[in-house]
């Protein structure tokens, strides 16, 4: 089954404790992206990766890092999480460019 | 800052009627336009994409694009209760980034 998977689905953590949210796709897609979704603000792009060699900042990259060492995986790293990073996070992928993206199931993160 | 604007709603439409959802965007150079549907507690799913001026139809859904007016809309004919969801407009700026509107919550009234 073609899909984007994220883990964990739910995470409660404390300020400053490094965490990683994994994202994997099995569709051989070149483009992958991370979004956060907050009430009233909609989906905002954090980072995107055009392919294994190109990764760049989206609209809200502060406090986040990403890594694209292989085509199928695109983990999101929070080196020192803060309460303002409490949000619903989505990973997405598409064949090429930010078009017609498939979204993962989401990760609900709470930072206390 | 590239902007995509949507009326947040809620928009209530009787079952069987036409639901009309609207979206405006700020960048005249935008090339790609998408409508995603998001059910409560679920992830967004793509329902329509449109790249050139005019209408594009897919089943009960029609996307309309007017680049001169910087306006994209989604029409849902014969609305069903299962169409109740939040509809997200997304606009591609260049070939790298995608910007979403805040979404319009649609409720179909049986």
Interface residues (C-beta under 8 A of the other chain):
Chain A: X33 X35 X40 X41 X42 X43 X44 X45 X48 X50 X56 X58 X59 X90 X97 X98 X99 X100 X101 X102 X103 X104 X105 X106
Chain B: X1 X32 X34 X42 X43 X44 X45 X46 X49 X88 X90 X92 X95 X96 X97 X98 X99 X100 X101 X102 X103
